[in-house]
């Protein structure tokens, strides 16, 4: 990447743009705030269109399409679960490893999620009315002193706030989560980062992999 290119731009070609979103920045325009990463990207690439988004508090890899044809192809890839996403998070408490019968070391949280209409934008677990929601997780490190656990997370489905809701539901909210955990201390952030993005290029079908190390 040339020195003149912004720090949040990781990759650009004729069909797609890969961005590295800072925590605390909107991914797309909000109701009262237009400043966001997608608008910044469109200043450099006027044809860039949103394919997916990250929560404002979450940092990491975000993909945009160059033009409506690429947007349609990439949106279809997301819907067909052909885009692989991995996150890294630090959660409260010492989460035990996945059950021994999981030889890969990955555990699964399979809890249905629905919108909490009276407390929007919150989501809740609802076995009767929730939409099927699945998250894979793997233990990376225990911090016994801080009583925290670092995890790798892979959302199989793509519900809003899915990772945050699932981890709260099993008793290990993400550190710094003002919506689903303890209010963060002043200056702290949500410790959730989109660190790996893998997909097939929408035209060449080349296998693409992008990485962004967790900044915490």
Backbone as a printed PyTorch tensor [residue, N CA C, xyz], in Angstrom:
tensor([[[  0.8380,  -1.1970,   0.0000],
         [  0.0000,   0.0000,   0.0000],
         [  0.8740,   1.2490,   0.0000]],

        [[  0.5650,   2.1770,  -0.8770],
         [  1.3540,   3.3970,  -0.9770],
         [  1.1710,   4.2530,   0.2580]],

        [[  2.1790,   5.0590,   0.5690],
         [  2.1350,   5.8780,   1.7690],
         [  0.9900,   6.8880,   1.7130]],

        [[  0.5630,   7.2810,   0.5050],
         [ -0.4910,   8.2780,   0.3910],
         [ -1.8760,   7.7080,   0.6570]],

        [[ -2.0020,   6.3880,   0.7040],
         [ -3.3030,   5.7740,   0.9220],
         [ -3.6400,   5.7620,   2.4100]],

        [[ -4.9240,   5.9010,   2.7550],
         [ -5.3050,   5.9620,   4.1700],
         [ -5.0470,   4.6490,   4.8940]],

        [[ -4.8430,   4.7480,   6.2050],
         [ -4.5060,   3.5650,   7.0000],
         [ -5.6270,   2.5390,   7.0020]],

        [[ -6.8710,   2.9850,   6.8080],
         [ -7.9960,   2.0530,   6.8590],
         [ -8.2060,   1.2890,   5.5520]],

        [[ -7.4390,   1.6000,   4.5120],
         [ -7.5810,   0.9080,   3.2230],
         [ -6.5610,  -0.2230,   3.1350]],

        [[ -7.0430,  -1.4730,   3.0920],
         [ -6.1470,  -2.6240,   3.0120],
         [ -5.9750,  -3.1460,   1.5960]],

        [[ -7.0310,  -3.0510,   0.7850],
         [ -6.9700,  -3.6300,  -0.5600],
         [ -8.0430,  -2.9810,  -1.4220]],

        [[ -7.7190,  -2.7910,  -2.6940],
         [ -8.7040,  -2.3080,  -3.6540],
         [ -8.3860,  -2.8780,  -5.0240]],

        [[ -9.4090,  -3.3430,  -5.7230],
         [ -9.2590,  -3.7170,  -7.1240],
         [-10.5260,  -3.2640,  -7.8530]],

        [[-10.7370,  -3.7300,  -9.0610],
         [-11.8600,  -3.2280,  -9.8510],
         [-13.2140,  -3.6920,  -9.3390]],

        [[-13.2450,  -4.6880,  -8.4400],
         [-14.5130,  -5.2600,  -8.0000],
         [-14.8180,  -5.0550,  -6.5180]],

        [[-13.7930,  -4.8450,  -5.6990],
         [-14.0480,  -4.7670,  -4.2630],
         [-12.9890,  -3.9320,  -3.5560]],

        [[-13.3650,  -3.5060,  -2.3540],
         [-12.4800,  -2.7460,  -1.4740],
         [-12.5340,  -3.3970,  -0.0960]],

        [[-11.3850,  -3.5740,   0.5400],
         [-11.3290,  -4.1230,   1.8920],
         [-10.8210,  -3.0420,   2.8330]],

        [[-11.5760,  -2.7880,   3.8790],
         [-11.2930,  -1.7150,   4.8220],
         [-10.9980,  -2.2840,   6.1980]],

        [[-10.2620,  -1.5120,   6.9970],
         [ -9.9570,  -1.8930,   8.3800],
         [-10.5830,  -0.8210,   9.2750]],

        [[-11.7750,  -1.1070,   9.7780],
         [-12.5550,  -0.0900,  10.4930],
         [-12.0280,   0.1300,  11.9100]],

        [[-11.8100,   1.3920,  12.2970],
         [-11.4450,   1.6720,  13.6850],
         [-12.6500,   1.4990,  14.6090]],

        [[-12.4010,   1.1250,  15.8510],
         [-13.4660,   1.0940,  16.8460],
         [-13.9900,   2.5070,  17.0620]],

        [[-15.3050,   2.6300,  17.2570],
         [-15.9010,   3.9200,  17.5280],
         [-16.3300,   4.6900,  16.3000]],

        [[-16.0740,   4.1410,  15.1120],
         [-16.5110,   4.7890,  13.8710],
         [-17.6850,   4.0080,  13.2980]],

        [[-18.7090,   4.7140,  12.8440],
         [-19.8240,   4.0610,  12.1770],
         [-19.3680,   3.4020,  10.8780]],

        [[-19.9370,   2.2550,  10.5600],
         [-19.6460,   1.6010,   9.2840],
         [-20.4200,   2.2630,   8.1520]],

        [[-21.6700,   2.6260,   8.4300],
         [-22.5520,   3.2770,   7.4480],
         [-23.2090,   4.4790,   8.1270]],

        [[-23.7980,   5.4040,   7.3560],
         [-24.3880,   6.5890,   7.9870],
         [-25.4550,   6.2310,   9.0110]],

        [[-25.4780,   6.9750,  10.1240],
         [-26.4970,   6.7840,  11.1430],
         [-27.5980,   7.8130,  11.0160]],

        [[-28.5710,   7.7410,  11.9030],
         [-29.7170,   8.6560,  11.8440],
         [-29.3030,  10.1040,  12.0560]],

        [[-28.3190,  10.3020,  12.9270],
         [-27.9300,  11.6860,  13.2480],
         [-26.4760,  11.9670,  12.8950]],

        [[-25.8040,  11.0040,  12.2920],
         [-24.3910,  11.1980,  11.9770],
         [-24.0720,  10.6030,  10.6140]],

        [[-23.5750,  11.4420,   9.7030],
         [-23.2470,  10.9820,   8.3550],
         [-21.8030,  10.5100,   8.2430]],

        [[-20.9190,  10.9820,   9.1510],
         [-19.5090,  10.5930,   9.0770],
         [-19.3750,   9.1070,   9.3820]],

        [[-18.8110,   8.3660,   8.4550],
         [-18.6880,   6.9170,   8.6250],
         [-17.6240,   6.3980,   7.6590]],

        [[-17.2270,   5.1490,   7.8520],
         [-16.1620,   4.5780,   7.0330],
         [-16.5960,   4.3920,   5.5810]],

        [[-17.8340,   3.9800,   5.3510],
         [-18.2620,   3.7760,   3.9650],
         [-18.2450,   5.0920,   3.1860]],

        [[-18.5970,   6.1990,   3.8470],
         [-18.5580,   7.5020,   3.1660],
         [-17.1280,   7.9200,   2.8640]],

        [[-16.2060,   7.6420,   3.7810],
         [-14.7940,   7.9360,   3.5180],
         [-14.2920,   7.1200,   2.3300]],

        [[-14.6810,   5.8360,   2.2910],
         [-14.2530,   4.9850,   1.1810],
         [-14.8010,   5.5050,  -0.1470]],

        [[-16.0320,   6.0090,  -0.1350],
         [-16.6380,   6.5020,  -1.3690],
         [-15.9990,   7.7920,  -1.8700]],

        [[-15.2720,   8.4970,  -1.0020],
         [-14.5130,   9.6540,  -1.4670],
         [-13.3500,   9.2170,  -2.3570]],

        [[-12.8150,   8.0300,  -2.0970],
         [-11.7210,   7.4730,  -2.9010],
         [-12.2520,   6.6090,  -4.0450]],

        [[-13.3730,   5.9210,  -3.8050],
         [-13.9560,   4.9990,  -4.7820],
         [-15.4550,   5.3270,  -4.8780]],

        [[-15.8400,   6.2490,  -5.7500],
         [-17.2470,   6.6950,  -5.8180],
         [-18.2430,   5.5760,  -6.1090]],

        [[-17.7760,   4.4700,  -6.7010],
         [-18.6830,   3.3650,  -7.0150],
         [-18.7850,   2.3410,  -5.8910]],

        [[-18.1170,   2.5780,  -4.7600],
         [-18.1190,   1.6110,  -3.6550],
         [-19.5050,   1.5370,  -3.0080]],

        [[-19.9880,   0.3150,  -2.8110],
         [-21.3120,   0.0690,  -2.2350],
         [-21.1980,  -0.8760,  -1.0460]],

        [[-22.0730,  -0.6920,  -0.0750],
         [-22.0420,  -1.4860,   1.1520],
         [-22.5010,  -2.9110,   0.8660]],

        [[-21.7770,  -3.8790,   1.4260],
         [-22.1570,  -5.2880,   1.3330],
         [-22.5550,  -5.8160,   2.7140]],

        [[-21.7970,  -5.4620,   3.7230],
         [-22.1130,  -5.8380,   5.1030],
         [-21.5910,  -4.7290,   5.9870]],

        [[-21.7700,  -4.8510,   7.2830],
         [-21.3480,  -3.7860,   8.1900],
         [-20.8640,  -4.3740,   9.5030]],

        [[-20.1630,  -3.5460,  10.2700],
         [-19.7400,  -3.8890,  11.6270],
         [-20.4030,  -2.9130,  12.5930]],

        [[-20.6470,  -3.3690,  13.8200],
         [-21.1340,  -2.4580,  14.8550],
         [-20.1430,  -1.3140,  15.0280]],

        [[-20.6530,  -0.1750,  15.4360],
         [-19.7970,   0.9900,  15.6610],
         [-18.6600,   0.6800,  16.6240]],

        [[-18.9430,  -0.0990,  17.6690],
         [-17.9370,  -0.3780,  18.7000],
         [-16.9190,  -1.4280,  18.2740]],

        [[-17.2130,  -2.1670,  17.2040],
         [-16.3410,  -3.2460,  16.7340],
         [-15.3380,  -2.7070,  15.7180]],

        [[-14.1230,  -3.2000,  15.7710],
         [-13.1050,  -2.8270,  14.7900],
         [-12.8340,  -3.9950,  13.8520]],

        [[-12.1260,  -3.6940,  12.7560],
         [-11.6470,  -4.7670,  11.9100],
         [-12.1250,  -4.7350,  10.4730]],

        [[-12.0560,  -5.8820,   9.8300],
         [-12.1920,  -6.0000,   8.3800],
         [-13.6340,  -5.8290,   7.9110]],

        [[-13.7730,  -4.9910,   6.8940],
         [-15.0820,  -4.7240,   6.3060],
         [-14.9270,  -4.6490,   4.7880]],

        [[-15.8880,  -5.1980,   4.0730],
         [-15.8200,  -5.3330,   2.6220],
         [-16.8440,  -4.4310,   1.9560]],

        [[-16.4470,  -3.7670,   0.8710],
         [-17.3800,  -3.0230,   0.0260],
         [-17.2040,  -3.4780,  -1.4200]],

        [[-18.2680,  -3.3710,  -2.1870],
         [-18.2440,  -3.7770,  -3.5950],
         [-18.0570,  -2.5630,  -4.4900]],

        [[-17.4230,  -2.7730,  -5.6520],
         [-17.2790,  -1.7010,  -6.6470],
         [-18.3700,  -1.8930,  -7.7000]],

        [[-19.4850,  -1.2060,  -7.5180],
         [-20.5670,  -1.2600,  -8.4830],
         [-21.6370,  -2.2810,  -8.1300]],

        [[-22.8310,  -2.1410,  -8.7260],
         [-23.9640,  -2.9960,  -8.3570],
         [-23.8010,  -4.4660,  -8.7340]],

        [[-23.0780,  -4.7680,  -9.7950],
         [-22.8930,  -6.1730, -10.1850],
         [-22.0600,  -6.8920,  -9.1380]],

        [[-20.9530,  -6.2800,  -8.7210],
         [-20.1160,  -6.8750,  -7.6840],
         [-20.8710,  -6.9230,  -6.3550]],

        [[-21.6620,  -5.8810,  -6.0730],
         [-22.4320,  -5.8790,  -4.8270],
         [-23.4020,  -7.0670,  -4.7870]],

        [[-24.0660,  -7.3200,  -5.8940],
         [-25.0030,  -8.4370,  -5.9410],
         [-24.2770,  -9.7700,  -5.7550]],

        [[-23.1260,  -9.9370,  -6.3960],
         [-22.3770, -11.1910,  -6.2840],
         [-21.8630, -11.4010,  -4.8640]],

        [[-21.3400, -10.3500,  -4.2570],
         [-20.8050, -10.4820,  -2.9070],
         [-21.9200, -10.6620,  -1.8830]],

        [[-23.0390,  -9.9890,  -2.0750],
         [-24.1800, -10.1680,  -1.1750],
         [-24.6840, -11.6060,  -1.2430]],

        [[-24.7180, -12.1690,  -2.4320],
         [-25.1340, -13.5600,  -2.5860],
         [-24.1540, -14.5100,  -1.9150]],

        [[-22.8470, -14.1780,  -1.9890],
         [-21.8430, -15.0060,  -1.3250],
         [-22.0270, -14.9730,   0.1870]],

        [[-22.3210, -13.8050,   0.7470],
         [-22.5940, -13.7190,   2.1830],
         [-23.8370, -14.5310,   2.5400]],

        [[-24.9040, -14.3860,   1.7390],
         [-26.1450, -15.0990,   2.0300],
         [-25.9580, -16.6120,   1.9600]],

        [[-25.0840, -17.0680,   1.0710],
         [-24.8200, -18.5010,   0.9110],
         [-23.7400, -18.9980,   1.8730]],

        [[-23.2770, -18.1350,   2.7660],
         [-22.2390, -18.4740,   3.7560],
         [-20.9450, -18.9190,   3.0840]],

        [[-20.6180, -18.2480,   1.9850],
         [-19.3780, -18.5380,   1.2620],
         [-18.2670, -17.5560,   1.6190]],

        [[-18.5560, -16.6360,   2.5190],
         [-17.5550, -15.6980,   3.0300],
         [-17.2240, -16.1140,   4.4520]],

        [[-15.9610, -16.3890,   4.6970],
         [-15.5330, -16.8430,   6.0260],
         [-15.0340, -15.6540,   6.8320]],

        [[-15.6060, -15.4680,   8.0290],
         [-15.2220, -14.3720,   8.9030],
         [-14.7650, -14.9370,  10.2470]],

        [[-13.6800, -14.3650,  10.7460],
         [-13.2310, -14.7380,  12.0860],
         [-12.9700, -13.4670,  12.8910]],

        [[-13.3740, -13.5110,  14.1400],
         [-13.1850, -12.4040,  15.0580],
         [-12.3120, -12.8530,  16.2210]],

        [[-11.7530, -11.8650,  16.9120],
         [-11.0610, -12.1290,  18.1690],
         [-11.7070, -11.2500,  19.2260]],

        [[-11.9020, -11.8130,  20.4070],
         [-12.5590, -11.0790,  21.4870],
         [-11.9340, -11.4450,  22.8090]],

        [[-12.0650, -10.5420,  23.7680],
         [-11.7080, -10.8200,  25.1560],
         [-12.9930, -10.7270,  25.9600]],

        [[-13.2850, -11.7830,  26.7260],
         [-14.5350, -11.8390,  27.4760],
         [-14.2630, -11.8890,  28.9740]],

        [[-15.2700, -11.5310,  29.7390],
         [-15.1780, -11.5770,  31.1900],
         [-15.2160, -13.0280,  31.6750]],

        [[-14.4020, -13.3350,  32.6810],
         [-14.4080, -14.6640,  33.2770],
         [-13.4920, -15.6290,  32.5550]],

        [[-13.2700, -16.7800,  33.1840],
         [-12.4070, -17.8230,  32.6180],
         [-13.2950, -18.8970,  32.0010]],

        [[-13.4930, -18.8020,  30.7100],
         [-14.3390, -19.7390,  29.9800],
         [-13.5990, -21.0550,  29.7900]],

        [[-14.2440, -22.1480,  30.1470],
         [-13.6250, -23.4580,  29.9960],
         [-13.5070, -23.8160,  28.5230]],

        [[-12.5070, -24.6430,  28.1580],
         [-12.3810, -25.0610,  26.7530],
         [-13.6270, -25.8030,  26.2900]],

        [[-13.7520, -25.9620,  24.9770],
         [-14.8750, -26.7090,  24.4130],
         [-14.8540, -28.1370,  24.9170]],

        [[-16.0080, -28.7750,  24.8800],
         [-16.1250, -30.1470,  25.3650],
         [-15.1510, -31.0690,  24.6280]],

        [[-14.6520, -32.1000,  25.3390],
         [-13.6640, -33.0060,  24.7280],
         [-14.1400, -33.6650,  23.4380]],

        [[-15.4730, -33.8290,  23.2890],
         [-15.9640, -34.4710,  22.0700],
         [-15.8350, -33.5840,  20.8350]],

        [[-15.3710, -32.3390,  21.0310],
         [-15.1280, -31.4460,  19.9060],
         [-13.6320, -31.5160,  19.5570]],

        [[-13.2370, -32.4390,  18.6820],
         [-11.8050, -32.6760,  18.4350],
         [-11.0690, -31.4890,  17.8400]],

        [[-11.7910, -30.5820,  17.1910],
         [-11.1320, -29.4230,  16.5770],
         [-10.8390, -28.3360,  17.5950]],

        [[-11.3810, -28.4580,  18.7880],
         [-11.2020, -27.4110,  19.7900],
         [-12.2200, -26.3000,  19.6850]],

        [[-13.1460, -26.4010,  18.7220],
         [-14.1850, -25.3910,  18.5530],
         [-15.4590, -25.8190,  19.2620]],

        [[-16.0300, -24.9140,  20.0370],
         [-17.3340, -25.1260,  20.6160],
         [-18.3810, -24.3780,  19.8020]],

        [[-19.6450, -24.6110,  20.1130],
         [-20.7460, -23.9940,  19.3700],
         [-21.7560, -23.4020,  20.3480]],

        [[-22.1740, -22.1730,  20.0710],
         [-23.3060, -21.5610,  20.7660],
         [-24.4450, -21.5070,  19.7620]],

        [[-25.5220, -22.2160,  20.0680],
         [-26.6590, -22.3370,  19.1480],
         [-27.9040, -21.8530,  19.8800]],

        [[-28.1260, -20.5370,  19.8470],
         [-29.2390, -19.9320,  20.5740],
         [-29.9530, -18.9300,  19.6630]],

        [[-31.2680, -19.0460,  19.5100],
         [-32.0060, -18.1540,  18.6080],
         [-32.0950, -16.7290,  19.1460]],

        [[-32.0130, -15.7690,  18.2450],
         [-31.9780, -14.3470,  18.6080],
         [-33.1200, -13.6060,  17.9250]],

        [[-33.7150, -12.6660,  18.6600],
         [-34.7010, -11.7610,  18.0630],
         [-34.4340, -10.3450,  18.5460]],

        [[-35.0170,  -9.3840,  17.8570],
         [-34.9220,  -7.9910,  18.2850],
         [-35.7420,  -7.7870,  19.5540]],

        [[-35.2290,  -6.9700,  20.4590],
         [-35.9630,  -6.5600,  21.6580],
         [-36.6280,  -5.2270,  21.3120]],

        [[-37.8470,  -5.2860,  20.7850],
         [-38.4790,  -4.1100,  20.1940],
         [-38.6680,  -2.9810,  21.1950]],

        [[-38.8600,  -3.3050,  22.4640],
         [-39.0750,  -2.2620,  23.4610],
         [-37.7680,  -1.5960,  23.8740]],

        [[-36.6470,  -2.2440,  23.5840],
         [-35.3450,  -1.6960,  23.9950],
         [-34.3760,  -1.6580,  22.8090]],

        [[-34.9050,  -1.3540,  21.6370],
         [-34.0260,  -1.3030,  20.4660],
         [-32.8480,  -0.3550,  20.6960]],

        [[-31.6300,  -0.6910,  20.2230],
         [-31.3000,  -1.7530,  19.2600],
         [-30.9300,  -3.1020,  19.8900]],

        [[-31.2780,  -3.3230,  21.1520],
         [-30.8870,  -4.5600,  21.8140],
         [-31.5200,  -5.7920,  21.1590]],

        [[-30.8090,  -6.9020,  21.2700],
         [-31.3120,  -8.2100,  20.8600],
         [-31.3430,  -9.1230,  22.0800]],

        [[-32.2090, -10.1470,  22.0220],
         [-32.3380, -11.0830,  23.1360],
         [-32.4200, -12.5050,  22.6060]],

        [[-32.1020, -13.4540,  23.4820],
         [-32.3040, -14.8650,  23.1750],
         [-33.7750, -15.1810,  23.3850]],

        [[-34.3910, -15.8500,  22.4000],
         [-35.8010, -16.2090,  22.5010],
         [-36.0000, -17.5440,  21.7960]],

        [[-36.1780, -18.6100,  22.5900],
         [-36.2840, -19.9500,  22.0200],
         [-37.5150, -20.1060,  21.1430]],

        [[-38.5840, -19.3380,  21.4240],
         [-39.8230, -19.4950,  20.6690],
         [-39.8640, -18.6260,  19.4200]],

        [[-39.4530, -17.3470,  19.5520],
         [-39.6240, -16.4080,  18.4510],
         [-38.3230, -15.9770,  17.7940]],

        [[-37.1900, -16.3870,  18.3270],
         [-35.9160, -15.9730,  17.7760],
         [-35.5610, -16.6730,  16.4730]],

        [[-34.6760, -16.0480,  15.6990],
         [-34.1790, -16.6510,  14.4650],
         [-32.9770, -17.5380,  14.7730]],

        [[-32.8420, -18.6730,  14.0860],
         [-31.6920, -19.5550,  14.3400],
         [-30.3890, -18.7870,  14.2200]],

        [[-29.5130, -18.9750,  15.2110],
         [-28.2560, -18.2130,  15.2780],
         [-27.1720, -19.1280,  15.8360]],

        [[-26.0440, -19.1890,  15.1470],
         [-24.9810, -20.1150,  15.5380],
         [-23.6220, -19.4200,  15.4960]],

        [[-22.8640, -19.5990,  16.5660],
         [-21.5100, -19.0440,  16.6830],
         [-20.5460, -20.1500,  17.0760]],

        [[-19.4340, -20.2400,  16.3530],
         [-18.3510, -21.1540,  16.7450],
         [-17.3280, -20.3680,  17.5570]],

        [[-16.7410, -21.0100,  18.5750],
         [-15.7530, -20.3250,  19.4050],
         [-14.6250, -21.2910,  19.7810]],

        [[-13.4620, -20.7020,  20.0010],
         [-12.3050, -21.4950,  20.4250],
         [-11.4860, -20.6870,  21.4170]],

        [[-11.0850, -21.3180,  22.4830],
         [-10.2870, -20.6470,  23.5050],
         [ -8.8700, -20.4120,  22.9950]],

        [[ -8.3820, -19.1810,  23.1590],
         [ -7.0150, -18.8420,  22.7690],
         [ -6.0990, -18.6620,  23.9710]],

        [[ -6.6290, -18.0380,  25.0440],
         [ -5.7450, -17.7270,  26.1750],
         [ -6.5770, -17.3610,  27.3980]],

        [[ -6.1190, -17.8210,  28.5680],
         [ -6.6940, -17.4070,  29.8430],
         [ -5.7760, -16.3750,  30.4930]],

        [[ -6.3610, -15.3150,  30.9960],
         [ -5.6350, -14.3360,  31.8140],
         [ -6.1720, -14.4780,  33.2340]],

        [[ -5.5010, -15.3120,  34.0270],
         [ -5.9900, -15.6070,  35.3700],
         [ -5.9710, -14.3730,  36.2590]],

        [[ -5.0120, -13.4910,  36.0390],
         [ -4.9210, -12.2830,  36.8640],
         [ -6.1200, -11.3720,  36.6370]],

        [[ -6.4440, -11.1230,  35.3900],
         [ -7.5670, -10.2440,  35.0640],
         [ -8.9020, -10.9750,  35.0620]],

        [[ -8.8620, -12.3180,  35.1720],
         [-10.0750, -13.1320,  35.0980],
         [-10.8160, -12.8810,  33.7760]],

        [[-10.0450, -13.0240,  32.6930],
         [-10.5910, -12.8320,  31.3590],
         [-10.0980, -13.9380,  30.4280]],

        [[-10.8180, -14.1110,  29.3060],
         [-10.4880, -15.1440,  28.3320],
         [-10.4620, -14.5380,  26.9340]],

        [[ -9.4210, -14.8690,  26.1770],
         [ -9.3390, -14.4420,  24.7740],
         [ -9.8680, -15.5750,  23.9060]],

        [[-10.7620, -15.2150,  22.9650],
         [-11.4240, -16.2060,  22.1320],
         [-11.2780, -15.8820,  20.6540]],

        [[-11.2710, -16.9350,  19.8360],
         [-11.5300, -16.8090,  18.4000],
         [-13.0040, -17.1120,  18.1950]],

        [[-13.6680, -16.3190,  17.3540],
         [-15.1040, -16.4610,  17.1230],
         [-15.3980, -16.5140,  15.6400]],

        [[-16.3090, -17.4030,  15.2480],
         [-16.7350, -17.4960,  13.8550],
         [-18.2640, -17.5270,  13.8100]],

        [[-18.8920, -16.4480,  13.3510],
         [-20.3530, -16.4570,  13.2290],
         [-20.7920, -17.2750,  12.0150]],

        [[-21.5440, -18.3190,  12.2430],
         [-22.0630, -19.1250,  11.1350],
         [-23.2400, -18.3970,  10.5000]],

        [[-24.1000, -17.8300,  11.3290],
         [-25.1740, -16.9610,  10.8570],
         [-24.7410, -15.5140,  11.0760]],

        [[-25.5260, -14.5710,  10.5970],
         [-25.1060, -13.1730,  10.6400],
         [-26.1340, -12.2570,  11.2780]],

        [[-26.6320, -12.6130,  12.4500],
         [-27.6130, -11.7650,  13.1310],
         [-26.9470, -10.5230,  13.7190]],

        [[-27.7080,  -9.4500,  13.8100],
         [-27.1960,  -8.2310,  14.4450],
         [-26.8120,  -8.5250,  15.8930]],

        [[-25.6390,  -8.0540,  16.2930],
         [-25.1310,  -8.2070,  17.6610],
         [-24.9490,  -9.6740,  18.0650]],

        [[-24.8770, -10.5830,  17.0850],
         [-24.8820, -12.0090,  17.4070],
         [-23.7940, -12.4220,  18.3850]],

        [[-22.5510, -12.0480,  18.1140],
         [-21.4540, -12.4710,  18.9870],
         [-21.6430, -11.9120,  20.3870]],

        [[-22.0590, -10.6760,  20.4840],
         [-22.2230, -10.0170,  21.7770],
         [-23.3520, -10.6600,  22.5810]],

        [[-24.4630, -10.9500,  21.9140],
         [-25.6050, -11.5650,  22.5980],
         [-25.2830, -12.9900,  23.0240]],

        [[-24.6430, -13.7690,  22.1490],
         [-24.3280, -15.1530,  22.4760],
         [-23.3690, -15.2530,  23.6590]],

        [[-22.3680, -14.4010,  23.6850],
         [-21.4040, -14.4880,  24.7760],
         [-22.0180, -14.0190,  26.0910]],

        [[-22.8630, -13.0220,  26.0450],
         [-23.5820, -12.6340,  27.2550],
         [-24.4560, -13.7910,  27.7440]],

        [[-25.0980, -14.4930,  26.8020],
         [-26.0320, -15.5510,  27.1630],
         [-25.3570, -16.7170,  27.8820]],

        [[-24.0800, -16.9610,  27.5970],
         [-23.3760, -18.0510,  28.2880],
         [-22.5970, -17.5500,  29.5010]],

        [[-22.8410, -16.2950,  29.8740],
         [-22.2520, -15.7610,  31.0980],
         [-20.8740, -15.1610,  30.9530]],

        [[-20.4560, -14.8660,  29.7120],
         [-19.1240, -14.3030,  29.4790],
         [-19.2190, -13.1300,  28.4960]],

        [[-19.7920, -12.0020,  28.9250],
         [-19.9100, -10.8530,  28.0150],
         [-18.5540, -10.3420,  27.5720]],

        [[-18.5280,  -9.7360,  26.4040],
         [-17.2780,  -9.1810,  25.8840],
         [-16.8790,  -7.9700,  26.7160]],

        [[-15.6010,  -7.8800,  27.0270],
         [-15.0790,  -6.7590,  27.8200],
         [-15.3700,  -5.4420,  27.1010]],

        [[-15.8710,  -4.4670,  27.8590],
         [-16.1490,  -3.1510,  27.2980],
         [-17.4730,  -3.0360,  26.5810]],

        [[-18.3530,  -4.0480,  26.7050],
         [-19.6300,  -4.0100,  26.0070],
         [-20.6520,  -3.2360,  26.8340]],

        [[-20.9320,  -2.0220,  26.4110],
         [-21.8630,  -1.1570,  27.1510],
         [-23.3110,  -1.6090,  26.9890]],

        [[-23.6210,  -2.4000,  25.9620],
         [-24.9890,  -2.8570,  25.7400],
         [-25.2960,  -4.1700,  26.4490]],

        [[-24.3490,  -5.0950,  26.4350],
         [-24.6280,  -6.4430,  26.9350],
         [-23.7400,  -6.8630,  28.1060]],

        [[-22.8780,  -6.0000,  28.5580],
         [-22.0050,  -6.3470,  29.6720],
         [-21.8870,  -5.1970,  30.6400]],

        [[-20.7660,  -5.1300,  31.3180],
         [-20.5250,  -4.0260,  32.2350],
         [-20.1590,  -2.7730,  31.4530]],

        [[-20.5920,  -1.6340,  31.9250],
         [-20.2340,  -0.3760,  31.2700],
         [-18.7160,  -0.2290,  31.2380]],

        [[-18.1290,   0.0820,  30.0800],
         [-16.6740,   0.2000,  30.0030],
         [-16.1600,   1.3770,  30.8170]],

        [[-14.9480,   1.2060,  31.3300],
         [-14.3090,   2.3270,  32.0130],
         [-13.9840,   3.4110,  30.9920]],

        [[-13.8260,   4.6300,  31.4590],
         [-13.5470,   5.7490,  30.5610],
         [-12.2990,   5.4590,  29.7210]],

        [[-12.4490,   5.6050,  28.4270],
         [-11.3260,   5.3570,  27.5230],
         [-11.2390,   3.9240,  27.0270]],

        [[-11.9890,   2.9850,  27.6330],
         [-11.9720,   1.6000,  27.1870],
         [-12.8900,   1.4160,  25.9900]],

        [[-12.6570,   0.3480,  25.2490],
         [-13.4360,   0.0470,  24.0640],
         [-13.9620,  -1.3860,  24.1560]],

        [[-14.8780,  -1.7170,  23.2690],
         [-15.3380,  -3.0900,  23.1340],
         [-14.1940,  -3.9290,  22.5740]],

        [[-13.8500,  -5.0030,  23.2550],
         [-12.7230,  -5.8370,  22.8120],
         [-13.2210,  -6.9210,  21.8540]],

        [[-13.6170,  -6.4740,  20.6730],
         [-14.0960,  -7.3450,  19.6080],
         [-13.5460,  -6.8110,  18.2900]],

        [[-12.8780,  -7.6840,  17.5280],
         [-12.1810,  -7.2590,  16.3110],
         [-12.3540,  -8.3110,  15.2270]],

        [[-12.7580,  -7.8640,  14.0320],
         [-12.8650,  -8.7480,  12.8690],
         [-11.4740,  -8.9160,  12.2620]],

        [[-10.8640, -10.0820,  12.4440],
         [ -9.4370, -10.2360,  12.1440],
         [ -9.1320, -11.0090,  10.8630]],

        [[-10.0650, -11.8230,  10.3690],
         [ -9.8060, -12.6020,   9.1490],
         [-11.0470, -12.5650,   8.2680]],

        [[-10.8170, -12.3810,   6.9630],
         [-11.8920, -12.3920,   5.9800],
         [-11.4090, -13.2130,   4.7880]],

        [[-12.1390, -14.2570,   4.4500],
         [-11.7750, -15.1290,   3.3310],
         [-12.9670, -15.2610,   2.3830]],

        [[-12.6910, -15.1450,   1.0880],
         [-13.7540, -15.2450,   0.0950],
         [-13.1520, -15.5020,  -1.2720]],

        [[-14.0050, -15.8920,  -2.2020],
         [-13.5960, -16.0080,  -3.6050],
         [-13.8440, -14.6760,  -4.2980]],

        [[-12.8790, -14.2240,  -5.0920],
         [-13.0520, -12.9780,  -5.8310],
         [-14.2790, -13.1120,  -6.7370]],

        [[-15.1580, -12.1070,  -6.7750],
         [-16.4180, -12.2540,  -7.5160],
         [-16.2650, -12.4230,  -9.0240]],

        [[-15.1160, -12.0830,  -9.5980],
         [-14.9090, -12.2390, -11.0370],
         [-13.9040, -13.3420, -11.3340]],

        [[-12.7030, -13.2360, -10.7830],
         [-11.6500, -14.2050, -11.0920],
         [-11.8120, -15.5210, -10.3490]],

        [[-12.5940, -15.5080,  -9.2470],
         [-12.7780, -16.6580,  -8.3580],
         [-11.5070, -17.0230,  -7.6040]],

        [[-10.5100, -16.1620,  -7.6620],
         [ -9.2890, -16.3690,  -6.8770],
         [ -9.6300, -16.3690,  -5.3890]],

        [[ -8.9900, -17.2680,  -4.6330],
         [ -9.2020, -17.3110,  -3.1880],
         [ -8.4760, -16.1250,  -2.5470]],

        [[ -9.2180, -15.3060,  -1.8310],
         [ -8.6630, -14.1270,  -1.1760],
         [ -8.6970, -14.3160,   0.3380]],

        [[ -7.6600, -13.8630,   1.0030],
         [ -7.6090, -13.8980,   2.4600],
         [ -6.9960, -12.5920,   2.9500]],

        [[ -7.6840, -11.9370,   3.8580],
         [ -7.2090, -10.6920,   4.4420],
         [ -7.1460, -10.8650,   5.9590]],

        [[ -6.1150, -10.2620,   6.5600],
         [ -5.9290, -10.3700,   7.9990],
         [ -5.6710,  -8.9920,   8.6040]],

        [[ -6.1610,  -8.8130,   9.8180],
         [ -5.9380,  -7.6000,  10.5860],
         [ -5.7570,  -8.0120,  12.0400]],

        [[ -4.5470,  -7.9430,  12.5790],
         [ -4.3240,  -8.3740,  13.9670],
         [ -5.1590,  -7.5580,  14.9510]],

        [[ -5.6470,  -8.2040,  15.9880],
         [ -6.4030,  -7.4950,  17.0140],
         [ -5.5280,  -6.4410,  17.6710]],

        [[ -6.0040,  -5.2000,  17.8210],
         [ -5.1940,  -4.1240,  18.3960],
         [ -5.2520,  -4.0700,  19.9190]],

        [[ -5.7050,  -5.1660,  20.5350],
         [ -5.7800,  -5.1940,  21.9980],
         [ -5.2450,  -6.5090,  22.5300]]])
